[in-house]
Amino acid sequence: MPKPIPAPRDQGFTTTTTGSALYWAKYGEANARKLVVLHGGPGADHCYLLPQMLHLAEKYELIFYDQRGGGRSKSDTRVPITWQSHVEDLGALVEEVGLEPLSIVGYSWGAMLAMLYATEQRKNPHLRAPYRMAFISPAPLTKEYRGQFEAEFNRRQQSPDIQRMRDELSASGLRERDPAAYRQHAFELGVAGYFSDPGKATDLTPFRVVGRVQQSVWESLGDFDLIQQLKGVKIPSIIICGRDDPIPLASSRQAAQALGTNLVVLDECGHVPYVEQPDRLFAALDPFLDETNPPVRS
């Protein structure tokens, strides 16, 4: 079963300046340098990054929030949620919470959201400029790469290894003996294709993606090519991803070239390095953050 999630230092906050109220929480040391951590999805919530990403709370005050339409930031409105909605929400949260200088760590879709924010900030000066950004396992950054990812993930989910594990779970009788454990294992099998070794998709923090939110955000991107838009963005940054991610490695490699930044590729790692290779992930991320830390204000 997954490890217990530590309680945030402060929780239960909701934004008042975003188009839809967003839940957010603080973890880590008060008065330390701040990092805003962006979860994936779209349509998910921040809790599935825990407890592993709380490694960063040893040095920083972490700000997590549930993006619009997911987790505790669900929206009742039927107005489509778009990538622009998410960029505007992030900009408003940055101002409301006082995230200056702005340091962002984004995972998966959250990494893509950070990139979208950086490209929009160049055109919209009301958005606060990022001071530095770390991108972990970025989502596919062009429509073509997204199609390749979907095909590869589906192929993996139909692999003999994962099918065998499904059959073993069905025959185990766990559904009747321990329904909660059965649901946990079923969830893990549902995401096993993201892993370099599907057998290591264990002890995960379950999450739910709100399908209509995910669909509306991807539809809003249209025939997108974010890699081209990244050219000219000059922000200290790093990209870290697994060599065995179902998302094409070329997507992150080209993004690193466009940004003129370092790409760190982790061997024996898929899309979830904070679970699969946490030591290697933080061995790359920690020095980047140490080297780019903003001065401490007196």
C-alpha positions as CSV (number, residue, x, y, z in Angstrom):
1,M,0.0,0.0,0.0
2,P,1.2,3.6,-0.6
3,K,3.1,5.4,2.1
4,P,1.0,7.9,4.2
5,I,1.0,11.4,2.9
6,P,2.3,13.9,5.4
7,A,0.0,16.7,6.3
8,P,0.8,20.1,4.9
9,R,2.1,22.7,7.2
10,D,-0.8,25.0,6.2
11,Q,-3.8,23.8,4.2
12,G,-7.3,24.6,3.3
13,F,-6.5,27.8,1.4
14,T,-8.6,28.8,-1.6
15,T,-7.7,31.5,-4.1
16,T,-9.9,34.6,-4.4
17,T,-8.4,36.1,-7.6
18,T,-8.7,33.2,-10.0
19,G,-11.7,32.7,-12.3
20,S,-12.6,29.6,-10.3
21,A,-11.5,29.1,-6.6
22,L,-8.4,26.9,-6.4
23,Y,-7.3,24.8,-3.4
24,W,-3.7,25.2,-2.3
25,A,-1.4,24.2,0.5
26,K,2.0,24.8,1.9
27,Y,4.7,22.2,2.8
28,G,8.1,22.6,4.2
29,E,10.0,25.3,6.1
30,A,8.3,28.7,6.7
31,N,10.3,31.7,5.4
32,A,12.4,29.5,3.2
33,R,12.7,30.1,-0.5
34,K,9.5,29.2,-2.3
35,L,8.9,26.7,-5.0
36,V,5.5,26.3,-6.7
37,V,5.1,22.6,-7.8
38,L,2.7,21.9,-10.8
39,H,1.1,18.5,-11.0
40,G,0.2,16.6,-14.1
41,G,-3.1,15.8,-15.8
42,P,-4.8,18.0,-16.8
43,G,-7.7,17.3,-14.6
44,A,-5.8,15.6,-11.7
45,D,-4.6,16.9,-8.3
46,H,-1.4,17.5,-6.5
47,C,-1.6,14.6,-3.9
48,Y,-0.2,11.9,-6.2
49,L,3.2,13.7,-6.2
50,L,3.4,13.0,-2.5
51,P,5.1,11.9,-0.4
52,Q,8.2,11.6,-2.8
53,M,8.3,15.2,-4.0
54,L,8.4,16.4,-0.4
55,H,12.1,15.7,-0.5
56,L,12.2,19.3,-1.8
57,A,10.5,20.5,1.5
58,E,13.8,19.8,3.3
59,K,15.1,23.1,1.9
60,Y,12.2,25.0,0.5
61,E,8.7,26.1,1.2
62,L,6.6,24.2,-1.4
63,I,3.3,25.6,-2.8
64,F,1.1,22.9,-4.3
65,Y,-2.3,23.6,-5.7
66,D,-5.0,21.6,-7.4
67,Q,-5.5,23.0,-10.9
68,R,-8.9,24.1,-12.1
69,G,-11.3,21.2,-12.6
70,G,-9.5,18.6,-10.6
71,G,-9.0,17.5,-7.0
72,R,-10.4,20.1,-4.6
73,S,-10.5,22.7,-7.3
74,K,-13.5,21.2,-9.1
75,S,-15.5,23.6,-11.2
76,D,-19.3,23.3,-11.7
77,T,-19.3,25.6,-14.7
78,R,-19.7,24.0,-18.1
79,V,-17.5,26.6,-19.7
80,P,-14.6,24.6,-21.2
81,I,-11.3,24.7,-19.3
82,T,-8.5,25.5,-21.7
83,W,-4.7,25.8,-21.5
84,Q,-5.3,29.6,-21.3
85,S,-7.4,29.1,-18.2
86,H,-4.5,27.3,-16.6
87,V,-2.0,29.9,-17.5
88,E,-4.2,32.7,-16.2
89,D,-4.8,30.7,-13.0
90,L,-1.1,30.3,-12.4
91,G,-0.5,34.0,-13.0
92,A,-3.2,35.0,-10.5
93,L,-2.0,32.5,-7.9
94,V,1.6,33.8,-8.2
95,E,0.4,37.3,-7.4
96,E,-2.0,36.3,-4.7
97,V,0.4,34.1,-2.8
98,G,3.4,36.3,-3.4
99,L,5.6,33.9,-5.3
100,E,8.5,36.3,-6.1
101,P,11.0,35.5,-7.3
102,L,9.0,32.9,-9.2
103,S,10.5,29.4,-9.1
104,I,8.5,26.5,-10.8
105,V,9.0,22.8,-10.7
106,G,6.6,21.2,-13.2
107,Y,5.8,17.5,-13.7
108,S,4.4,16.0,-16.9
109,W,1.4,18.2,-17.9
110,G,2.6,20.6,-15.2
111,A,6.0,20.9,-17.0
112,M,4.1,21.8,-20.2
113,L,2.0,24.3,-18.3
114,A,5.1,25.9,-17.0
115,M,6.4,26.1,-20.6
116,L,3.1,27.6,-21.8
117,Y,3.3,30.2,-19.0
118,A,6.8,31.1,-20.0
119,T,5.9,31.6,-23.6
120,E,2.8,33.6,-22.7
121,Q,4.7,35.8,-20.3
122,R,6.8,37.1,-23.1
123,K,3.7,38.5,-24.7
124,N,1.7,39.5,-21.5
125,P,3.8,41.6,-19.1
126,H,1.0,41.3,-16.4
127,L,2.3,37.8,-15.9
128,R,5.3,37.7,-13.5
129,A,8.4,36.5,-15.2
130,P,9.8,33.2,-14.0
131,Y,13.2,33.3,-12.2
132,R,13.9,29.6,-12.9
133,M,12.1,26.5,-14.0
134,A,12.6,22.7,-13.6
135,F,10.7,20.4,-16.0
136,I,10.3,16.8,-15.0
137,S,9.0,14.3,-17.6
138,P,7.3,16.9,-19.8
139,A,4.1,16.0,-21.6
140,P,4.4,15.6,-25.4
141,L,5.2,19.1,-26.7
142,T,3.7,18.7,-30.2
143,K,0.5,17.1,-31.5
144,E,2.6,14.6,-33.4
145,Y,4.5,13.5,-30.3
146,R,1.3,13.3,-28.4
147,G,-0.1,10.8,-31.0
148,Q,3.1,8.8,-30.8
149,F,2.9,8.7,-27.0
150,E,-0.8,7.5,-27.0
151,A,0.1,4.7,-29.4
152,E,3.1,3.6,-27.3
153,F,1.2,3.8,-24.0
154,N,-1.6,1.7,-25.4
155,R,0.9,-0.8,-26.8
156,R,2.5,-1.2,-23.4
157,Q,-0.8,-1.6,-21.6
158,Q,-1.6,-4.5,-23.9
159,S,1.7,-6.1,-23.3
160,P,1.9,-9.8,-22.2
161,D,3.5,-8.8,-18.8
162,I,0.7,-6.3,-17.9
163,Q,-2.0,-8.7,-19.2
164,R,-0.5,-11.5,-17.0
165,M,-0.6,-9.2,-13.9
166,R,-4.2,-8.4,-14.7
167,D,-5.0,-12.1,-14.9
168,E,-3.2,-12.8,-11.6
169,L,-5.1,-10.0,-9.9
170,S,-8.5,-11.3,-11.2
171,A,-7.7,-14.8,-10.0
172,S,-6.4,-13.7,-6.6
173,G,-9.8,-13.3,-4.9
174,L,-8.5,-9.9,-3.6
175,R,-11.6,-8.1,-4.8
176,E,-13.7,-10.1,-2.2
177,R,-11.1,-10.3,0.6
178,D,-9.8,-6.7,0.6
179,P,-11.6,-4.4,-1.8
180,A,-9.4,-1.4,-0.9
181,A,-6.2,-3.4,-1.8
182,Y,-7.9,-4.6,-5.0
183,R,-8.7,-1.0,-6.0
184,Q,-5.1,0.0,-5.3
185,H,-3.6,-2.8,-7.4
186,A,-6.1,-2.1,-10.2
187,F,-5.1,1.5,-10.2
188,E,-1.4,0.6,-10.4
189,L,-2.0,-1.7,-13.3
190,G,-3.9,1.1,-15.1
191,V,-0.7,3.2,-15.1
192,A,1.9,0.5,-15.3
193,G,2.7,1.3,-18.9
194,Y,4.3,4.6,-17.8
195,F,7.0,2.6,-16.0
196,S,10.3,1.3,-17.4
197,D,9.5,-2.0,-15.5
198,P,5.7,-2.3,-15.1
199,G,6.3,-4.6,-12.1
200,K,7.6,-1.6,-10.2
201,A,4.3,0.3,-10.4
202,T,3.6,-0.3,-6.7
203,D,2.9,1.7,-3.6
204,L,1.5,4.6,-5.7
205,T,-0.7,7.4,-4.4
206,P,-3.9,6.9,-6.4
207,F,-5.5,9.8,-8.3
208,R,-8.4,10.5,-10.6
209,V,-8.3,12.5,-13.8
210,V,-11.5,14.3,-14.7
211,G,-11.9,13.3,-18.3
212,R,-13.9,16.3,-19.5
213,V,-11.2,18.6,-18.2
214,Q,-8.4,16.7,-19.8
215,Q,-10.2,16.5,-23.1
216,S,-11.1,20.2,-23.2
217,V,-7.5,21.3,-22.4
218,W,-6.0,19.1,-25.1
219,E,-8.6,20.2,-27.6
220,S,-7.8,23.9,-26.8
221,L,-4.2,23.3,-27.8
222,G,-5.3,22.4,-31.4
223,D,-2.5,21.5,-33.8
224,F,0.1,22.6,-31.3
225,D,3.9,22.8,-31.5
226,L,5.2,24.2,-28.2
227,I,8.8,23.5,-29.1
228,Q,8.9,26.2,-31.7
229,Q,7.4,28.7,-29.2
230,L,10.1,27.9,-26.7
231,K,12.8,29.4,-28.9
232,G,13.8,32.7,-27.4
233,V,12.7,31.9,-23.9
234,K,15.8,32.7,-21.8
235,I,15.2,31.4,-18.2
236,P,17.6,29.2,-16.1
237,S,16.1,25.8,-16.6
238,I,16.6,22.0,-16.6
239,I,14.7,19.1,-18.2
240,I,14.9,15.7,-16.5
241,C,13.2,12.6,-18.0
242,G,13.4,8.9,-18.2
243,R,14.9,7.1,-21.2
244,D,12.0,4.6,-21.2
245,D,9.2,7.2,-20.9
246,P,6.4,6.3,-23.4
247,I,6.6,10.0,-24.4
248,P,9.2,10.2,-27.2
249,L,12.6,11.3,-25.8
250,A,12.9,13.5,-28.9
251,S,10.2,15.8,-27.5
252,S,12.3,16.7,-24.4
253,R,15.5,16.7,-26.4
254,Q,14.2,19.3,-28.9
255,A,12.7,21.4,-26.0
256,A,16.1,21.5,-24.3
257,Q,17.7,22.6,-27.6
258,A,15.1,25.3,-28.0
259,L,15.6,26.5,-24.5
260,G,19.4,26.2,-24.7
261,T,19.4,24.2,-21.4
262,N,20.5,20.9,-20.0
263,L,18.7,17.6,-20.6
264,V,19.3,14.9,-18.0
265,V,18.1,11.4,-19.1
266,L,17.7,8.8,-16.4
267,D,18.3,5.2,-17.4
268,E,16.0,2.4,-16.3
269,C,13.3,5.0,-15.8
270,G,10.0,5.7,-17.5
271,H,7.6,8.6,-16.9
272,V,7.6,8.6,-13.1
273,P,11.2,9.3,-11.9
274,Y,10.1,10.4,-8.4
275,V,8.9,6.8,-7.9
276,E,11.2,4.9,-10.2
277,Q,14.6,6.6,-9.7
278,P,14.1,9.2,-6.9
279,D,17.8,9.3,-6.0
280,R,18.9,10.0,-9.5
281,L,16.1,12.5,-10.0
282,F,17.1,14.6,-7.0
283,A,20.8,14.1,-7.7
284,A,20.1,16.1,-10.9
285,L,17.4,18.5,-9.5
286,D,19.0,19.5,-6.2
287,P,22.2,20.9,-7.7
288,F,20.3,22.9,-10.3
289,L,18.2,24.5,-7.6
290,D,21.2,25.1,-5.4
291,E,23.1,26.8,-8.2
292,T,20.2,29.0,-9.3
293,N,18.9,30.0,-5.8
294,P,17.9,33.6,-5.7
295,P,19.6,35.8,-3.0
296,V,18.0,35.7,0.4
297,R,16.2,38.9,1.2
298,S,17.4,40.7,4.3
